[in-house]
Amino acid sequence: MNTPALAPRQDAEALLLEIIALSPYRRVLGPLQADITRIALGNKQVSAALAAVIRRSGFTAGAALRRQDLGAEARTFAAFLEHVHFASPPFLETVGEWPLGVRRGE
């Protein structure tokens, strides 16, 4: 089985930061950047998508990202960041589900 090559960590981290900045959830996700990066780089699908965008677009840390650079991988990033947003403490707090283990209305 052929495993896709992973992108250099610094470039992948910088790309993810740019992708978060394009997200409609950027206000909630920005402060979670370190955790999001750790999770994304540990996830085979997301890290492969980062590597594909870097290979195709030539993105490097410090470069500007255009939405069209994301190509077909944009769906992967959108789904990943949407999931993180709706599982984040700030969102869960707005629906009365944070902190965990505290029952609503008590």
C-alpha positions as MATLAB code, in Angstrom:
seq = 'MNTPALAPRQDAEALLLEIIALSPYRRVLGPLQADITRIALGNKQVSAALAAVIRRSGFTAGAALRRQDLGAEARTFAAFLEHVHFASPPFLETVGEWPLGVRRGE';
ca = [
       0.000    0.000    0.000;
       1.310    3.449   -0.921;
       1.205    5.975    1.938;
       1.002    9.627    0.833;
       4.032   11.724    1.731;
       3.427   14.103    4.587;
       4.180   17.783    4.287;
       6.906   19.481    6.324;
       5.419   20.187    9.760;
       6.136   23.938    9.659;
       4.389   24.304    6.290;
       1.440   22.154    7.399;
       1.031   24.193   10.598;
       1.173   27.462    8.653;
      -1.315   26.161    6.080;
      -3.719   25.075    8.806;
      -3.498   28.514   10.395;
      -4.446   30.054    7.037;
      -7.318   27.580    6.597;
      -8.654   28.425   10.066;
      -8.493   32.125    9.146;
     -10.774   31.403    6.158;
     -13.254   29.441    8.287;
     -16.594   30.927    9.351;
     -15.723   29.537   12.804;
     -12.370   31.355   13.047;
     -13.284   33.302   16.207;
     -13.877   30.110   18.171;
     -11.147   28.075   16.468;
      -8.336   30.652   16.606;
      -7.642   30.226   20.333;
      -7.697   26.435   19.850;
      -5.016   26.569   17.125;
      -2.412   24.474   18.966;
      -4.877   21.688   19.745;
      -6.357   21.785   16.248;
      -2.887   21.515   14.719;
      -1.957   18.569   16.940;
      -5.184   16.754   16.078;
      -4.998   17.573   12.350;
      -1.417   16.379   12.002;
      -2.294   13.168   13.844;
      -5.281   12.505   11.575;
      -4.346   10.621    8.394;
      -7.091   12.145    6.238;
      -6.492   15.751    7.297;
      -2.685   15.506    7.206;
      -2.835   13.910    3.743;
      -5.104   16.757    2.586;
      -2.629   19.313    3.965;
       0.216   17.557    2.130;
      -1.789   17.462   -1.124;
      -2.515   21.198   -0.987;
       1.125   21.991   -0.215;
       2.354   19.823   -3.102;
      -0.156   21.175   -5.585;
       0.004   24.864   -4.643;
       3.626   25.120   -3.524;
       2.443   26.648   -0.229;
       5.184   27.334    2.321;
       5.120   28.960    5.755;
       4.685   32.707    5.309;
       2.911   32.404    1.951;
      -0.587   33.651    1.254;
      -3.373   31.150    0.729;
      -6.204   31.552   -1.731;
      -9.440   29.573   -1.355;
      -8.936   28.012   -4.773;
      -5.589   26.587   -3.573;
      -7.575   24.192   -1.364;
      -9.121   22.416   -4.353;
     -11.034   19.229   -3.608;
      -9.467   19.089   -0.134;
     -11.546   22.119    0.910;
     -14.377   19.728    1.829;
     -12.123   17.759    4.157;
     -10.987   20.910    5.943;
     -14.503   22.307    6.184;
     -15.858   19.085    7.698;
     -12.945   18.808   10.121;
     -13.190   22.404   11.337;
     -16.972   22.243   11.592;
     -16.690   19.153   13.773;
     -14.084   20.808   15.990;
     -16.244   23.928   16.285;
     -19.348   22.043   17.405;
     -17.302   19.960   19.864;
     -15.445   22.963   21.296;
     -15.954   24.224   24.853;
     -17.113   27.686   23.658;
     -19.881   26.167   21.535;
     -20.893   23.589   24.141;
     -21.138   26.367   26.702;
     -23.645   28.239   24.513;
     -25.951   25.218   24.524;
     -25.594   24.523   28.242;
     -23.378   21.468   27.846;
     -20.142   22.857   29.276;
     -18.425   22.170   31.569;
     -18.808   18.478   30.942;
     -20.530   16.557   33.688;
     -22.643   19.504   34.800;
     -26.334   18.927   34.198;
     -28.375   21.661   32.571;
     -30.580   23.641   34.903;
     -28.728   22.807   38.101;
];
